Amino acid sequence: MNWQEYIHVDAAVLAGKPVVRGTRLSVQFLLGLFAEGMTESQLLENYPQLSPESLRAVFAFTAESTGKKTF
């Protein structure tokens, strides 16, 4: 997955935290919601600006930035 199409970092948006492009939804915030038990369906319903691909990009970005490769 090419997460760069979906994840954006801009110092002027959320103090430079990585966000889903075109939103102010940070990777950290979305991972936190998953950790609390929200499902992909719930996230897509509650945040219609997200797509299934953008959520996969959150995980791909996190995997790469923590040194883990996706399989």
N, C-alpha and C positions, 0 to 999 in steps of 0.2 A: 504494500500500500504506500502511496506517495502522500504522506501526512502533510507535506508542505502546502498542498493545495487547500487544506482545511484548517490548519493551525497557523496562527499569525502572532507575531510579537511586535508590539509598537510601544515605545516609551510613553506615548500620550494616552494609551488605553490601559486602564487598570495597573498603572505603575509598571508597565512592561511585562506583566504576567502573560504567559501564553494563553490565548483565547481561541475559540472557534471563530474563524474568519467571518466578519460581518456581524458579530455579536459582541456582547460584553460578558459572555459566559466563559469563565476560565476553565482550563484543564483541571486545575486543582478542585474547583467547585464541583464539576461534573463527576470527577472520581470520588469525591466525598459523598455525593448523592448515591452513586453505585454502592459505596461501602456501607451506607446506611440501609441498603436493601431495595432501592428503587430499581425497577427493571427498565430495559431499553424501551419497551412500550410505554411505560409511564413517563419516561423522560421525553419521548417524542410527542406524547399527548400534551404534556405540560409546557414544553418548549418547542412550539411548531416551527421555529426557525432552524431547528436541528434536523439533520437527516441521518439515516442509518450509517451512511458513509462517514459523516463528520464524527459520529460516536466511535466508529472503528479507528478513525484517525487519532482520537484522544488516546486510545490504547497503544497505537503504533508509535505515537510521539513519546509516550511515557516509557515504552519498552526500549526505544532507541536512546532516550536521554538517561536511562538508568543502566545502560550497557547490556541490556538483554536483547537478543534477536528474536524476531517473531518467526514462527514456524508455519 
